[in-house]
């Protein structure tokens, strides 16, 4: 055992250094960042096109797409906020009327 470490650990550390140093050099290089940026753009474009195609297919079958569901959820949230606001307003006005009648 070297320095109290088991032999398998010594071999593993040596292999990690042999692989890790070149990988770190690659990951910190300009071409790597260019490749990552290109990959991100390609993935985003592919995802957009696929979502567009899926939405069309669903609409042809008269089914809602994810964007339709999101839009409905947003509308429901707005309506819920309005109802809560109106309920609070009516409640406060009801208290005022009740206080005036009681006085």
Secondary structure as UniProt FT lines:
FT   TURN            3..4
FT   HELIX           7..27
FT   HELIX           30..60
FT   TURN            61..62
FT   HELIX           66..102
//
